[in-house]
Amino acid sequence: MFLKVGHRGARAYEIENTLESFKKALELGANAVELDVRQSMDGKLLLSHDDNLKRVFGSDVPCLRRPQRN
């Protein structure tokens, strides 16, 4: 058996890292999905590959927690 992984779901068909994208990947025959989990600036978990929303949503809005400096 081959492992067919939907990279961020089926991002060629749906917005990546969304339930719609994961469902589409399964419909297309994927038996696994890869996703990106990050922590937002307010401490919540979100699915995003990038540190801002520009590439996916067109808005240059930062969404990730900044690294803490000692």
PDB file with one MODEL, atoms N, CA, C and O in Angstrom:
MODEL        1
ATOM      1  N   MET A   1       0.837  -1.191   0.000  1.00  0.00           N
ATOM      2  CA  MET A   1       0.000   0.000   0.000  1.00  0.00           C
ATOM      3  C   MET A   1       0.880   1.251   0.000  1.00  0.00           C
ATOM      4  O   MET A   1       1.864   1.329   0.734  1.00  0.00           O
ATOM      5  N   PHE A   2       0.521   2.206  -0.812  1.00  0.00           N
ATOM      6  CA  PHE A   2       1.242   3.471  -0.886  1.00  0.00           C
ATOM      7  C   PHE A   2       0.588   4.491   0.033  1.00  0.00           C
ATOM      8  O   PHE A   2      -0.629   4.487   0.215  1.00  0.00           O
ATOM      9  N   LEU A   3       1.393   5.351   0.602  1.00  0.00           N
ATOM     10  CA  LEU A   3       0.885   6.447   1.410  1.00  0.00           C
ATOM     11  C   LEU A   3       0.659   7.637   0.483  1.00  0.00           C
ATOM     12  O   LEU A   3       1.598   8.130  -0.142  1.00  0.00           O
ATOM     13  N   LYS A   4      -0.570   8.091   0.396  1.00  0.00           N
ATOM     14  CA  LYS A   4      -0.920   9.247  -0.430  1.00  0.00           C
ATOM     15  C   LYS A   4      -1.265  10.391   0.510  1.00  0.00           C
ATOM     16  O   LYS A   4      -2.313  10.377   1.156  1.00  0.00           O
ATOM     17  N   VAL A   5      -0.389  11.373   0.585  1.00  0.00           N
ATOM     18  CA  VAL A   5      -0.535  12.465   1.541  1.00  0.00           C
ATOM     19  C   VAL A   5      -1.033  13.727   0.842  1.00  0.00           C
ATOM     20  O   VAL A   5      -0.458  14.163  -0.156  1.00  0.00           O
ATOM     21  N   GLY A   6      -2.101  14.307   1.374  1.00  0.00           N
ATOM     22  CA  GLY A   6      -2.580  15.602   0.892  1.00  0.00           C
ATOM     23  C   GLY A   6      -1.795  16.685   1.611  1.00  0.00           C
ATOM     24  O   GLY A   6      -1.987  16.911   2.806  1.00  0.00           O
ATOM     25  N   HIS A   7      -0.906  17.358   0.878  1.00  0.00           N
ATOM     26  CA  HIS A   7      -0.044  18.386   1.475  1.00  0.00           C
ATOM     27  C   HIS A   7      -0.866  19.637   1.755  1.00  0.00           C
ATOM     28  O   HIS A   7      -1.286  20.328   0.827  1.00  0.00           O
ATOM     29  N   ARG A   8      -1.093  19.925   3.022  1.00  0.00           N
ATOM     30  CA  ARG A   8      -1.998  20.991   3.469  1.00  0.00           C
ATOM     31  C   ARG A   8      -3.400  20.761   2.918  1.00  0.00           C
ATOM     32  O   ARG A   8      -4.138  21.700   2.624  1.00  0.00           O
ATOM     33  N   GLY A   9      -3.739  19.489   2.789  1.00  0.00           N
ATOM     34  CA  GLY A   9      -5.026  19.103   2.218  1.00  0.00           C
ATOM     35  C   GLY A   9      -4.897  19.010   0.711  1.00  0.00           C
ATOM     36  O   GLY A   9      -3.896  18.511   0.198  1.00  0.00           O
ATOM     37  N   ALA A  10      -5.901  19.486   0.003  1.00  0.00           N
ATOM     38  CA  ALA A  10      -5.862  19.534  -1.465  1.00  0.00           C
ATOM     39  C   ALA A  10      -5.767  21.006  -1.863  1.00  0.00           C
ATOM     40  O   ALA A  10      -6.725  21.581  -2.380  1.00  0.00           O
ATOM     41  N   ARG A  11      -4.623  21.597  -1.621  1.00  0.00           N
ATOM     42  CA  ARG A  11      -4.478  23.047  -1.766  1.00  0.00           C
ATOM     43  C   ARG A  11      -4.609  23.546  -3.194  1.00  0.00           C
ATOM     44  O   ARG A  11      -4.770  24.748  -3.406  1.00  0.00           O
ATOM     45  N   ALA A  12      -4.544  22.662  -4.176  1.00  0.00           N
ATOM     46  CA  ALA A  12      -4.771  23.079  -5.560  1.00  0.00           C
ATOM     47  C   ALA A  12      -6.263  23.293  -5.838  1.00  0.00           C
ATOM     48  O   ALA A  12      -6.638  23.924  -6.826  1.00  0.00           O
ATOM     49  N   TYR A  13      -7.101  22.756  -4.952  1.00  0.00           N
ATOM     50  CA  TYR A  13      -8.548  22.813  -5.143  1.00  0.00           C
ATOM     51  C   TYR A  13      -9.278  23.695  -4.134  1.00  0.00           C
ATOM     52  O   TYR A  13     -10.302  24.297  -4.457  1.00  0.00           O
ATOM     53  N   GLU A  14      -8.751  23.770  -2.915  1.00  0.00           N
ATOM     54  CA  GLU A  14      -9.386  24.513  -1.819  1.00  0.00           C
ATOM     55  C   GLU A  14      -8.320  25.330  -1.094  1.00  0.00           C
ATOM     56  O   GLU A  14      -7.127  25.113  -1.306  1.00  0.00           O
ATOM     57  N   ILE A  15      -8.733  26.256  -0.251  1.00  0.00           N
ATOM     58  CA  ILE A  15      -7.777  27.022   0.563  1.00  0.00           C
ATOM     59  C   ILE A  15      -7.044  26.056   1.484  1.00  0.00           C
ATOM     60  O   ILE A  15      -7.667  25.261   2.188  1.00  0.00           O
ATOM     61  N   GLU A  16      -5.726  26.131   1.472  1.00  0.00           N
ATOM     62  CA  GLU A  16      -4.920  25.179   2.245  1.00  0.00           C
ATOM     63  C   GLU A  16      -5.191  25.251   3.739  1.00  0.00           C
ATOM     64  O   GLU A  16      -5.603  26.286   4.264  1.00  0.00           O
ATOM     65  N   ASN A  17      -4.952  24.127   4.414  1.00  0.00           N
ATOM     66  CA  ASN A  17      -5.106  24.007   5.866  1.00  0.00           C
ATOM     67  C   ASN A  17      -6.519  24.322   6.338  1.00  0.00           C
ATOM     68  O   ASN A  17      -6.701  24.892   7.414  1.00  0.00           O
ATOM     69  N   THR A  18      -7.528  23.954   5.536  1.00  0.00           N
ATOM     70  CA  THR A  18      -8.927  24.133   5.934  1.00  0.00           C
ATOM     71  C   THR A  18      -9.626  22.773   5.907  1.00  0.00           C
ATOM     72  O   THR A  18      -9.155  21.839   5.258  1.00  0.00           O
ATOM     73  N   LEU A  19     -10.747  22.670   6.611  1.00  0.00           N
ATOM     74  CA  LEU A  19     -11.518  21.430   6.581  1.00  0.00           C
ATOM     75  C   LEU A  19     -11.924  21.070   5.154  1.00  0.00           C
ATOM     76  O   LEU A  19     -11.902  19.899   4.776  1.00  0.00           O
ATOM     77  N   GLU A  20     -12.296  22.079   4.358  1.00  0.00           N
ATOM     78  CA  GLU A  20     -12.679  21.830   2.971  1.00  0.00           C
ATOM     79  C   GLU A  20     -11.517  21.206   2.197  1.00  0.00           C
ATOM     80  O   GLU A  20     -11.719  20.294   1.396  1.00  0.00           O
ATOM     81  N   SER A  21     -10.316  21.694   2.437  1.00  0.00           N
ATOM     82  CA  SER A  21      -9.141  21.176   1.757  1.00  0.00           C
ATOM     83  C   SER A  21      -8.832  19.741   2.202  1.00  0.00           C
ATOM     84  O   SER A  21      -8.460  18.903   1.381  1.00  0.00           O
ATOM     85  N   PHE A  22      -8.985  19.466   3.481  1.00  0.00           N
ATOM     86  CA  PHE A  22      -8.730  18.110   3.976  1.00  0.00           C
ATOM     87  C   PHE A  22      -9.766  17.131   3.420  1.00  0.00           C
ATOM     88  O   PHE A  22      -9.418  16.022   3.017  1.00  0.00           O
ATOM     89  N   LYS A  23     -11.041  17.541   3.399  1.00  0.00           N
ATOM     90  CA  LYS A  23     -12.099  16.683   2.848  1.00  0.00           C
ATOM     91  C   LYS A  23     -11.858  16.407   1.365  1.00  0.00           C
ATOM     92  O   LYS A  23     -12.031  15.277   0.908  1.00  0.00           O
ATOM     93  N   LYS A  24     -11.463  17.428   0.619  1.00  0.00           N
ATOM     94  CA  LYS A  24     -11.199  17.265  -0.816  1.00  0.00           C
ATOM     95  C   LYS A  24     -10.041  16.303  -1.040  1.00  0.00           C
ATOM     96  O   LYS A  24     -10.090  15.477  -1.952  1.00  0.00           O
ATOM     97  N   ALA A  25      -8.999  16.401  -0.216  1.00  0.00           N
ATOM     98  CA  ALA A  25      -7.862  15.484  -0.337  1.00  0.00           C
ATOM     99  C   ALA A  25      -8.326  14.041  -0.163  1.00  0.00           C
ATOM    100  O   ALA A  25      -7.897  13.158  -0.907  1.00  0.00           O
ATOM    101  N   LEU A  26      -9.193  13.797   0.806  1.00  0.00           N
ATOM    102  CA  LEU A  26      -9.714  12.446   1.013  1.00  0.00           C
ATOM    103  C   LEU A  26     -10.558  11.998  -0.174  1.00  0.00           C
ATOM    104  O   LEU A  26     -10.468  10.848  -0.603  1.00  0.00           O
ATOM    105  N   GLU A  27     -11.378  12.901  -0.706  1.00  0.00           N
ATOM    106  CA  GLU A  27     -12.184  12.582  -1.890  1.00  0.00           C
ATOM    107  C   GLU A  27     -11.305  12.207  -3.082  1.00  0.00           C
ATOM    108  O   GLU A  27     -11.679  11.361  -3.894  1.00  0.00           O
ATOM    109  N   LEU A  28     -10.142  12.836  -3.182  1.00  0.00           N
ATOM    110  CA  LEU A  28      -9.226  12.586  -4.299  1.00  0.00           C
ATOM    111  C   LEU A  28      -8.335  11.364  -4.071  1.00  0.00           C
ATOM    112  O   LEU A  28      -7.500  11.039  -4.915  1.00  0.00           O
ATOM    113  N   GLY A  29      -8.513  10.686  -2.931  1.00  0.00           N
ATOM    114  CA  GLY A  29      -7.776   9.450  -2.691  1.00  0.00           C
ATOM    115  C   GLY A  29      -6.640   9.504  -1.699  1.00  0.00           C
ATOM    116  O   GLY A  29      -5.939   8.509  -1.512  1.00  0.00           O
ATOM    117  N   ALA A  30      -6.440  10.641  -1.058  1.00  0.00           N
ATOM    118  CA  ALA A  30      -5.392  10.712  -0.032  1.00  0.00           C
ATOM    119  C   ALA A  30      -5.808   9.856   1.161  1.00  0.00           C
ATOM    120  O   ALA A  30      -6.987   9.796   1.510  1.00  0.00           O
ATOM    121  N   ASN A  31      -4.831   9.195   1.786  1.00  0.00           N
ATOM    122  CA  ASN A  31      -5.133   8.449   3.007  1.00  0.00           C
ATOM    123  C   ASN A  31      -4.471   9.089   4.225  1.00  0.00           C
ATOM    124  O   ASN A  31      -4.462   8.517   5.315  1.00  0.00           O
ATOM    125  N   ALA A  32      -3.908  10.301   4.019  1.00  0.00           N
ATOM    126  CA  ALA A  32      -3.348  11.095   5.116  1.00  0.00           C
ATOM    127  C   ALA A  32      -3.290  12.551   4.655  1.00  0.00           C
ATOM    128  O   ALA A  32      -3.264  12.825   3.455  1.00  0.00           O
ATOM    129  N   VAL A  33      -3.270  13.476   5.603  1.00  0.00           N
ATOM    130  CA  VAL A  33      -3.073  14.888   5.278  1.00  0.00           C
ATOM    131  C   VAL A  33      -1.970  15.454   6.156  1.00  0.00           C
ATOM    132  O   VAL A  33      -1.812  15.055   7.310  1.00  0.00           O
ATOM    133  N   GLU A  34      -1.215  16.383   5.600  1.00  0.00           N
ATOM    134  CA  GLU A  34      -0.183  17.105   6.338  1.00  0.00           C
ATOM    135  C   GLU A  34      -0.736  18.487   6.596  1.00  0.00           C
ATOM    136  O   GLU A  34      -1.339  19.092   5.709  1.00  0.00           O
ATOM    137  N   LEU A  35      -0.537  19.003   7.817  1.00  0.00           N
ATOM    138  CA  LEU A  35      -1.021  20.334   8.141  1.00  0.00           C
ATOM    139  C   LEU A  35      -0.014  21.044   9.019  1.00  0.00           C
ATOM    140  O   LEU A  35       0.867  20.417   9.607  1.00  0.00           O
ATOM    141  N   ASP A  36      -0.150  22.355   9.103  1.00  0.00           N
ATOM    142  CA  ASP A  36       0.769  23.186   9.877  1.00  0.00           C
ATOM    143  C   ASP A  36       0.025  23.810  11.051  1.00  0.00           C
ATOM    144  O   ASP A  36      -0.951  24.534  10.855  1.00  0.00           O
ATOM    145  N   VAL A  37       0.481  23.533  12.264  1.00  0.00           N
ATOM    146  CA  VAL A  37      -0.124  24.111  13.465  1.00  0.00           C
ATOM    147  C   VAL A  37       0.861  25.111  14.043  1.00  0.00           C
ATOM    148  O   VAL A  37       2.035  24.803  14.252  1.00  0.00           O
ATOM    149  N   ARG A  38       0.366  26.308  14.295  1.00  0.00           N
ATOM    150  CA  ARG A  38       1.190  27.372  14.874  1.00  0.00           C
ATOM    151  C   ARG A  38       0.422  28.049  16.005  1.00  0.00           C
ATOM    152  O   ARG A  38      -0.778  27.833  16.175  1.00  0.00           O
ATOM    153  N   GLN A  39       1.124  28.857  16.763  1.00  0.00           N
ATOM    154  CA  GLN A  39       0.488  29.589  17.853  1.00  0.00           C
ATOM    155  C   GLN A  39       0.374  31.059  17.472  1.00  0.00           C
ATOM    156  O   GLN A  39       1.353  31.682  17.059  1.00  0.00           O
ATOM    157  N   SER A  40      -0.828  31.607  17.613  1.00  0.00           N
ATOM    158  CA  SER A  40      -1.067  33.008  17.266  1.00  0.00           C
ATOM    159  C   SER A  40      -0.497  33.932  18.334  1.00  0.00           C
ATOM    160  O   SER A  40      -0.054  33.485  19.392  1.00  0.00           O
ATOM    161  N   MET A  41      -0.516  35.226  18.038  1.00  0.00           N
ATOM    162  CA  MET A  41       0.013  36.216  18.982  1.00  0.00           C
ATOM    163  C   MET A  41      -0.757  36.233  20.295  1.00  0.00           C
ATOM    164  O   MET A  41      -0.201  36.596  21.332  1.00  0.00           O
ATOM    165  N   ASP A  42      -2.037  35.843  20.265  1.00  0.00           N
ATOM    166  CA  ASP A  42      -2.817  35.816  21.506  1.00  0.00           C
ATOM    167  C   ASP A  42      -2.826  34.434  22.159  1.00  0.00           C
ATOM    168  O   ASP A  42      -3.616  34.181  23.070  1.00  0.00           O
ATOM    169  N   GLY A  43      -1.943  33.534  21.691  1.00  0.00           N
ATOM    170  CA  GLY A  43      -1.776  32.238  22.330  1.00  0.00           C
ATOM    171  C   GLY A  43      -2.680  31.133  21.816  1.00  0.00           C
ATOM    172  O   GLY A  43      -2.611  30.008  22.313  1.00  0.00           O
ATOM    173  N   LYS A  44      -3.523  31.419  20.837  1.00  0.00           N
ATOM    174  CA  LYS A  44      -4.419  30.403  20.291  1.00  0.00           C
ATOM    175  C   LYS A  44      -3.698  29.605  19.204  1.00  0.00           C
ATOM    176  O   LYS A  44      -2.777  30.108  18.561  1.00  0.00           O
ATOM    177  N   LEU A  45      -4.127  28.356  19.007  1.00  0.00           N
ATOM    178  CA  LEU A  45      -3.557  27.535  17.950  1.00  0.00           C
ATOM    179  C   LEU A  45      -4.305  27.800  16.650  1.00  0.00           C
ATOM    180  O   LEU A  45      -5.525  27.967  16.646  1.00  0.00           O
ATOM    181  N   LEU A  46      -3.563  27.837  15.549  1.00  0.00           N
ATOM    182  CA  LEU A  46      -4.188  28.021  14.250  1.00  0.00           C
ATOM    183  C   LEU A  46      -3.450  27.190  13.214  1.00  0.00           C
ATOM    184  O   LEU A  46      -2.293  26.814  13.401  1.00  0.00           O
ATOM    185  N   LEU A  47      -4.145  26.912  12.114  1.00  0.00           N
ATOM    186  CA  LEU A  47      -3.542  26.179  11.010  1.00  0.00           C
ATOM    187  C   LEU A  47      -3.066  27.192   9.986  1.00  0.00           C
ATOM    188  O   LEU A  47      -3.876  27.833   9.315  1.00  0.00           O
ATOM    189  N   SER A  48      -1.759  27.337   9.866  1.00  0.00           N
ATOM    190  CA  SER A  48      -1.181  28.282   8.917  1.00  0.00           C
ATOM    191  C   SER A  48       0.251  27.871   8.640  1.00  0.00           C
ATOM    192  O   SER A  48       1.006  27.559   9.560  1.00  0.00           O
ATOM    193  N   HIS A  49       0.620  27.872   7.373  1.00  0.00           N
ATOM    194  CA  HIS A  49       1.999  27.562   7.007  1.00  0.00           C
ATOM    195  C   HIS A  49       2.900  28.782   7.201  1.00  0.00           C
ATOM    196  O   HIS A  49       4.066  28.650   7.574  1.00  0.00           O
ATOM    197  N   ASP A  50       2.355  29.958   6.946  1.00  0.00           N
ATOM    198  CA  ASP A  50       3.128  31.193   6.974  1.00  0.00           C
ATOM    199  C   ASP A  50       2.931  31.951   8.288  1.00  0.00           C
ATOM    200  O   ASP A  50       2.047  31.627   9.082  1.00  0.00           O
ATOM    201  N   ASP A  51       3.770  32.963   8.500  1.00  0.00           N
ATOM    202  CA  ASP A  51       3.648  33.781   9.710  1.00  0.00           C
ATOM    203  C   ASP A  51       2.733  34.987   9.499  1.00  0.00           C
ATOM    204  O   ASP A  51       2.556  35.804  10.403  1.00  0.00           O
ATOM    205  N   ASN A  52       2.151  35.096   8.296  1.00  0.00           N
ATOM    206  CA  ASN A  52       1.169  36.137   8.035  1.00  0.00           C
ATOM    207  C   ASN A  52       0.122  35.589   7.055  1.00  0.00           C
ATOM    208  O   ASN A  52       0.251  34.460   6.581  1.00  0.00           O
ATOM    209  N   LEU A  53      -0.898  36.372   6.755  1.00  0.00           N
ATOM    210  CA  LEU A  53      -2.012  35.894   5.934  1.00  0.00           C
ATOM    211  C   LEU A  53      -1.915  36.325   4.469  1.00  0.00           C
ATOM    212  O   LEU A  53      -2.837  36.059   3.698  1.00  0.00           O
ATOM    213  N   LYS A  54      -0.837  36.977   4.070  1.00  0.00           N
ATOM    214  CA  LYS A  54      -0.752  37.578   2.738  1.00  0.00           C
ATOM    215  C   LYS A  54      -0.868  36.571   1.603  1.00  0.00           C
ATOM    216  O   LYS A  54      -1.672  36.785   0.697  1.00  0.00           O
ATOM    217  N   ARG A  55      -0.112  35.494   1.609  1.00  0.00           N
ATOM    218  CA  ARG A  55      -0.088  34.561   0.491  1.00  0.00           C
ATOM    219  C   ARG A  55      -1.446  33.897   0.287  1.00  0.00           C
ATOM    220  O   ARG A  55      -1.878  33.721  -0.852  1.00  0.00           O
ATOM    221  N   VAL A  56      -2.113  33.534   1.351  1.00  0.00           N
ATOM    222  CA  VAL A  56      -3.380  32.805   1.246  1.00  0.00           C
ATOM    223  C   VAL A  56      -4.583  33.738   1.114  1.00  0.00           C
ATOM    224  O   VAL A  56      -5.488  33.472   0.323  1.00  0.00           O
ATOM    225  N   PHE A  57      -4.598  34.831   1.887  1.00  0.00           N
ATOM    226  CA  PHE A  57      -5.778  35.694   1.922  1.00  0.00           C
ATOM    227  C   PHE A  57      -5.562  37.097   1.349  1.00  0.00           C
ATOM    228  O   PHE A  57      -6.514  37.871   1.257  1.00  0.00           O
ATOM    229  N   GLY A  58      -4.326  37.440   0.961  1.00  0.00           N
ATOM    230  CA  GLY A  58      -4.066  38.729   0.352  1.00  0.00           C
ATOM    231  C   GLY A  58      -3.878  39.879   1.328  1.00  0.00           C
ATOM    232  O   GLY A  58      -3.702  41.021   0.903  1.00  0.00           O
ATOM    233  N   SER A  59      -3.911  39.605   2.617  1.00  0.00           N
ATOM    234  CA  SER A  59      -3.730  40.653   3.633  1.00  0.00           C
ATOM    235  C   SER A  59      -2.412  40.432   4.353  1.00  0.00           C
ATOM    236  O   SER A  59      -2.169  39.344   4.875  1.00  0.00           O
ATOM    237  N   ASP A  60      -1.569  41.436   4.387  1.00  0.00           N
ATOM    238  CA  ASP A  60      -0.274  41.320   5.060  1.00  0.00           C
ATOM    239  C   ASP A  60      -0.466  41.529   6.560  1.00  0.00           C
ATOM    240  O   ASP A  60      -0.012  42.523   7.127  1.00  0.00           O
ATOM    241  N   VAL A  61      -1.143  40.579   7.185  1.00  0.00           N
ATOM    242  CA  VAL A  61      -1.469  40.647   8.606  1.00  0.00           C
ATOM    243  C   VAL A  61      -0.658  39.578   9.339  1.00  0.00           C
ATOM    244  O   VAL A  61      -0.828  38.391   9.061  1.00  0.00           O
ATOM    245  N   PRO A  62       0.217  39.969  10.267  1.00  0.00           N
ATOM    246  CA  PRO A  62       0.965  38.957  11.026  1.00  0.00           C
ATOM    247  C   PRO A  62       0.017  38.192  11.925  1.00  0.00           C
ATOM    248  O   PRO A  62      -0.941  38.752  12.456  1.00  0.00           O
ATOM    249  N   CYS A  63       0.292  36.898  12.094  1.00  0.00           N
ATOM    250  CA  CYS A  63      -0.617  36.104  12.920  1.00  0.00           C
ATOM    251  C   CYS A  63       0.086  35.188  13.902  1.00  0.00           C
ATOM    252  O   CYS A  63      -0.577  34.423  14.602  1.00  0.00           O
ATOM    253  N   LEU A  64       1.389  35.242  13.974  1.00  0.00           N
ATOM    254  CA  LEU A  64       2.102  34.323  14.854  1.00  0.00           C
ATOM    255  C   LEU A  64       2.762  35.044  16.006  1.00  0.00           C
ATOM    256  O   LEU A  64       3.126  36.217  15.921  1.00  0.00           O
ATOM    257  N   ARG A  65       2.901  34.299  17.087  1.00  0.00           N
ATOM    258  CA  ARG A  65       3.578  34.818  18.272  1.00  0.00           C
ATOM    259  C   ARG A  65       5.036  35.093  17.947  1.00  0.00           C
ATOM    260  O   ARG A  65       5.703  34.278  17.310  1.00  0.00           O
ATOM    261  N   ARG A  66       5.520  36.224  18.379  1.00  0.00           N
ATOM    262  CA  ARG A  66       6.923  36.567  18.162  1.00  0.00           C
ATOM    263  C   ARG A  66       7.788  35.778  19.126  1.00  0.00           C
ATOM    264  O   ARG A  66       7.387  35.536  20.264  1.00  0.00           O
ATOM    265  N   PRO A  67       8.983  35.370  18.679  1.00  0.00           N
ATOM    266  CA  PRO A  67       9.872  34.649  19.597  1.00  0.00           C
ATOM    267  C   PRO A  67      10.252  35.531  20.783  1.00  0.00           C
ATOM    268  O   PRO A  67      10.486  36.730  20.630  1.00  0.00           O
ATOM    269  N   GLN A  68      10.308  34.936  21.940  1.00  0.00           N
ATOM    270  CA  GLN A  68      10.688  35.687  23.135  1.00  0.00           C
ATOM    271  C   GLN A  68      12.199  35.766  23.218  1.00  0.00           C
ATOM    272  O   GLN A  68      12.900  34.795  22.934  1.00  0.00           O
ATOM    273  N   ARG A  69      12.694  36.931  23.610  1.00  0.00           N
ATOM    274  CA  ARG A  69      14.127  37.126  23.766  1.00  0.00           C
ATOM    275  C   ARG A  69      14.475  37.171  25.236  1.00  0.00           C
ATOM    276  O   ARG A  69      13.734  37.722  26.051  1.00  0.00           O
ATOM    277  N   ASN A  70      15.601  36.591  25.559  1.00  0.00           N
ATOM    278  CA  ASN A  70      16.069  36.581  26.962  1.00  0.00           C
ATOM    279  C   ASN A  70      16.982  37.736  27.238  1.00  0.00           C
ATOM    280  O   ASN A  70      17.467  37.885  28.359  1.00  0.00           O
TER     281      ASN A  70
ENDMDL
END
